[in-house]
Amino acid sequence: MMVIGVDPHKQTHTAVAVDELGRKQAQQTVQARRDGHQALIGWARAAAPQQRCWAVEDVRHVAGNLIRDLLAAGERVVFVPPRLMAGARRGGRERGKSDPIDALAIARAAQREGDDLPAGQLDEVTRPVRQLADYRDVLVKDRTAMISRLRWQLHDLDPALAPAQGTLNRAVTRRRLAAALAALPASTGQQIALSLLARITSLSQEITALEHQLAALVTPLAPALLAIPGVSVLTAARLLGETGDIRRFRTSAAFARHNGTAPIPVSSGTPAAEGPHRLNRAGNRQLNAALHRVSLTQARCHPPAQAYLNHRTTTRRETPKATRRAHKRHLSDTIYHAMTTDARHRDTTQPPTT
């Protein structure tokens, strides 16, 4: 089977086809537009008329349209994390970095990893969740920047006006600050502070509206996931959006590798389950961060998680961070099974297409 590695960019996509031994067979660059995608599919079918697999670098916003066109055409697609490319590039004879070199590294990385890579699927169910969650993160970042600017402005006007840290995202705090600013003598500084406060209020209202919209989308999609202690609507939205259809991962172990909770053994001469492990910095970091938030919440207020952490602390010679990593790996399995249950439930409740 021929593997076609694709290095996607905003303006162009470069593809390199390799045979079963990883030898480069063909290369093509097309415009990153619908016509270019169709031309790339035609080129691939001519280069590999029998069996082929597309390996696309996992860069969501750049490769999204290409992935959807490939899947709509019935092509098989797998995602290759960017971190896997570095080793494949170093092992190649051609030095340097270019689109063809990267595409070749993507194809060879896909051959090396085989079925462990997540498969691409058309999942329009979770796509709106991911888009709304991403947009909310952008708005929160913008609001944080505005709050920082406002605090500097308040320090220049009157340091006593500044509210407590972390309270400007509350409506009551903003109303009190607006009244205090309005009572000041008119000045350019007061005008700027009021303008910044108005923008913070507008962003906060939009963030709240997005959270309500996410709750309406996520609640019917993931009842089993939301039943896990520590999984809020926002965390569930991030897990759904970053994962897509959970069934594209063959096992819970494959999902753990994707989210970066699969531990890395660092010893020899001892069984892998008993030897020390170190932090896995690979995988989807958004998913890993969501799992970390759930782990922190459970460690604070979920008795079974507290018992698990205490048991590992007292029976194993490992650091608190290692215990936390073990708990995140356990959570990964729990979330995998919950999301699988939700996906099966959606299949049984969705009306048949006509």
C-alpha positions in Angstrom: 0.0 0.0 0.0 1.3 3.4 -0.9 1.3 6.2 1.7 0.9 9.8 0.7 2.3 12.3 3.1 0.8 15.8 3.0 2.4 19.0 4.3 -0.5 21.5 4.4 -0.2 25.3 4.4 -2.5 28.2 3.8 -1.6 28.7 0.2 -0.4 25.3 -1.0 -0.4 21.6 -0.1 2.6 19.4 -0.9 2.2 15.7 -1.2 4.8 12.9 -1.5 3.9 9.3 -2.2 6.1 6.5 -0.8 6.1 2.8 -1.3 6.1 0.0 1.3 9.8 0.5 2.0 9.5 4.3 2.4 11.0 5.2 -0.9 9.8 8.3 -2.5 7.8 7.6 -5.7 6.1 10.8 -6.7 5.6 14.4 -5.5 2.9 17.0 -6.2 2.1 20.6 -5.0 -1.3 22.1 -5.5 -3.1 25.3 -4.4 -4.9 25.0 -1.1 -8.3 25.5 -2.7 -11.2 23.1 -3.7 -9.9 22.7 -7.2 -6.4 21.9 -5.9 -7.8 19.3 -3.6 -9.6 17.6 -6.4 -6.5 17.7 -8.6 -4.5 16.2 -5.7 -7.0 13.3 -5.4 -6.7 12.6 -9.1 -2.9 12.6 -9.0 -2.9 10.2 -6.0 -5.3 7.8 -7.7 -3.1 7.8 -10.8 0.0 7.2 -8.7 -1.6 4.5 -6.5 -4.6 3.1 -8.2 -5.0 0.1 -5.9 -4.5 0.9 -2.2 -3.4 4.2 -0.6 -3.5 6.0 2.7 -3.2 9.7 3.2 -1.1 10.9 6.1 -1.8 14.5 6.9 0.0 16.6 9.5 -2.4 17.3 12.3 -2.7 21.1 12.0 -6.4 21.7 12.3 -7.2 25.1 10.8 -4.8 24.7 7.9 -5.8 21.2 6.9 -9.5 21.1 7.7 -10.9 21.7 4.2 -8.4 19.2 2.7 -9.4 16.6 5.2 -13.1 17.0 4.6 -12.6 16.8 0.8 -10.5 13.7 1.1 -13.0 12.0 3.3 -15.9 13.0 1.1 -14.1 11.4 -1.8 -13.9 8.1 0.1 -10.1 8.3 0.8 -8.5 6.8 4.0 -6.9 9.5 6.1 -4.7 9.4 9.3 -3.4 12.3 11.3 0.3 12.6 12.1 1.3 14.7 15.1 4.0 17.3 14.2 6.3 15.9 16.9 6.6 12.6 15.0 8.1 14.3 11.9 11.3 15.4 13.6 12.7 11.9 14.0 11.7 11.0 10.5 13.4 14.1 9.1 16.6 13.3 11.1 16.7 9.8 9.7 16.4 10.9 6.1 19.3 11.3 3.7 18.1 14.7 2.5 19.0 17.4 5.0 17.2 20.7 5.7 13.6 21.6 5.8 11.2 22.2 2.9 7.6 21.2 2.0 8.7 18.1 0.1 11.1 17.0 2.9 8.3 17.5 5.5 5.8 15.6 3.4 8.2 12.7 3.0 8.8 12.7 6.8 5.0 12.7 7.4 4.6 9.7 5.1 7.4 7.8 6.7 6.2 8.6 10.2 2.8 7.2 9.3 4.4 4.0 8.0 6.3 3.6 11.2 3.4 4.2 13.5 0.9 2.1 11.6 -2.5 1.7 13.2 -1.6 3.7 16.3 -2.4 6.9 14.5 -5.9 8.3 14.8 -8.0 8.0 11.6 -9.8 10.9 10.0 -13.6 10.8 10.0 -16.3 13.2 8.9 -17.8 14.2 12.2 -20.1 17.2 11.8 -21.6 16.5 15.2 -18.7 17.6 17.3 -17.3 20.2 14.9 -19.6 23.1 16.1 -18.6 22.2 19.7 -14.9 22.6 18.8 -15.4 25.8 16.9 -17.4 27.4 19.7 -14.9 26.2 22.4 -12.0 27.6 20.3 -13.8 30.9 19.8 -14.5 31.2 23.5 -10.8 30.7 24.3 -10.0 33.6 22.0 -12.5 35.8 23.7 -11.2 34.9 27.2 -7.7 35.7 26.0 -8.8 39.1 24.7 -10.7 39.8 27.9 -7.6 39.0 30.0 -5.6 41.4 27.9 -8.2 44.1 28.3 -8.3 43.6 32.1 -4.5 43.9 32.2 -4.6 47.2 30.4 -7.5 48.5 32.5 -5.5 47.7 35.7 -2.6 49.8 34.5 -4.9 52.6 33.7 -6.6 52.4 37.1 -3.1 52.4 38.8 -2.4 55.7 36.9 -5.7 57.2 37.9 -6.0 56.0 41.5 -4.6 52.7 42.8 -7.4 52.5 45.3 -9.9 52.0 42.5 -8.5 48.7 41.4 -10.7 45.8 42.4 -9.3 42.5 43.8 -7.5 40.2 41.5 -9.7 37.9 39.5 -13.0 39.8 40.1 -13.3 41.9 37.0 -15.0 39.0 35.2 -18.0 39.5 37.6 -20.8 41.8 36.5 -21.2 43.3 40.1 -17.5 44.2 40.2 -17.7 45.9 36.9 -20.8 47.9 37.9 -19.2 49.2 41.0 -16.1 50.2 39.1 -18.1 52.0 36.5 -19.9 54.0 39.2 -16.5 54.9 40.8 -15.0 56.0 37.5 -18.1 58.1 36.6 -17.7 59.9 39.9 -14.1 61.0 39.0 -13.5 64.4 37.3 -13.6 64.1 33.5 -10.2 63.3 32.1 -8.5 61.4 29.2 -7.5 58.7 31.7 -11.1 58.3 32.9 -12.4 58.1 29.3 -9.9 55.4 28.4 -10.7 53.4 31.6 -14.5 53.6 30.9 -13.9 52.5 27.3 -11.8 49.5 28.4 -14.4 48.6 31.0 -17.1 48.7 28.4 -15.1 46.3 26.1 -14.6 43.9 29.0 -18.3 43.9 29.7 -19.1 43.3 26.1 -16.6 40.4 25.9 -17.9 38.9 29.2 -21.5 39.0 27.9 -20.4 37.2 24.6 -18.4 34.6 26.6 -21.4 33.9 28.8 -23.7 33.5 25.7 -21.2 31.1 24.2 -21.1 29.0 27.4 -24.9 28.7 27.3 -24.7 27.7 23.7 -22.1 25.1 24.4 -24.2 23.7 27.3 -27.1 23.3 25.0 -24.9 21.4 22.5 -22.9 19.3 24.9 -25.5 18.1 27.4 -27.4 15.9 24.9 -24.2 14.7 23.2 -22.3 13.6 26.3 -24.4 12.5 29.3 -22.0 9.8 30.3 -19.0 12.1 30.0 -20.7 14.8 32.0 -21.5 12.2 34.7 -17.8 11.8 35.5 -16.9 13.9 38.6 -14.8 16.9 37.6 -16.0 17.1 34.0 -17.8 20.4 33.5 -19.6 21.5 30.3 -16.5 23.5 29.2 -14.2 20.5 29.9 -16.6 18.2 28.1 -16.7 20.6 25.1 -12.9 20.6 24.9 -12.8 16.8 25.1 -15.4 16.3 22.4 -14.0 19.0 20.1 -10.4 17.8 20.3 -11.4 14.1 20.0 -14.2 14.0 17.5 -15.6 10.6 17.1 -14.0 8.6 19.8 -14.3 5.4 17.8 -11.5 6.4 15.5 -9.3 5.2 18.3 -9.2 1.4 18.3 -8.5 1.1 22.0 -8.2 3.2 25.2 -4.4 2.8 24.9 -4.4 4.5 21.5 -6.5 7.3 22.9 -4.0 7.6 25.8 -1.1 8.0 23.3 -3.1 10.6 21.4 -3.8 12.7 24.6 -0.3 12.3 26.0 -1.1 10.4 29.1 0.6 7.2 28.0 3.7 7.0 30.3 7.2 6.7 28.9 9.3 3.9 30.6 12.9 5.0 31.5 14.5 1.9 32.8 15.7 -1.5 31.7 16.0 -4.8 33.5 12.6 -4.3 35.3 9.1 -5.0 34.1 7.5 -2.0 32.4 4.7 -1.8 34.8 7.0 -1.6 37.8 9.9 0.5 36.5 10.0 4.3 36.6 8.3 6.4 33.9 8.7 10.0 32.9 6.4 12.7 31.5 5.1 12.2 28.0 5.2 15.6 26.3 3.8 14.3 23.1 0.1 14.1 22.2 -2.7 16.6 22.0 -1.9 19.2 24.7 -5.4 20.6 24.8 -6.7 17.1 25.6 -3.9 16.7 28.1 -4.7 20.0 29.8 -8.4 19.0 30.1 -7.5 15.7 31.7 -5.2 17.6 34.1 -8.1 19.9 35.2 -10.3 16.9 35.8 -7.5 15.2 37.8 -7.0 18.3 40.0 -10.7 18.6 40.7 -11.1 14.9 41.6 -8.1 15.1 43.9 -9.7 17.9 45.7 -13.3 16.6 46.1 -13.8 13.1 44.8 -13.2 10.4 47.5 -12.4 7.5 45.1 -9.7 9.6 43.4 -8.3 10.7 46.7 -8.1 7.0 47.8 -6.4 6.1 44.6 -3.8 8.9 45.0 -3.2 8.1 48.6 -2.8 4.4 47.9 -0.2 5.0 45.2 1.6 7.5 47.4 1.9 5.1 50.3 2.7 1.9 48.4 5.0 3.1 45.6 8.2 5.0 45.7 7.2 7.8 43.3 6.9 11.5 43.3 3.6 13.3 43.6 3.9 14.3 40.0 4.3 10.7 39.0 1.2 9.8 41.0 -0.7 12.5 39.2 0.4 11.2 35.8 -0.8 7.7 36.8 -4.2 9.2 37.8 -4.5 11.0 34.5 -3.8 7.8 32.7 -6.6 6.1 34.7 -8.9 9.1 33.8 -8.1 8.7 30.1 -9.5 5.2 30.2 -12.6 6.3 32.1 -13.2 9.1 29.7 -12.6 6.9 26.7 -15.3 4.4 27.8 -17.7 7.2 28.7 -17.3 8.8 25.3 -17.7 5.5 23.6 -21.0 5.0 25.4 -22.2 8.4 24.4 -21.3 7.7 20.7 -23.2 4.5 20.7 -26.2 6.2 22.3 -26.2 8.9 19.6 -26.2 6.2 16.9 -29.4 4.7 18.5 -31.2 8.0 19.0 -30.4 9.8 15.8 -33.2 9.6 13.2 -32.4 7.5 10.1 -31.3 9.5 7.1 -33.6 9.3 4.0 
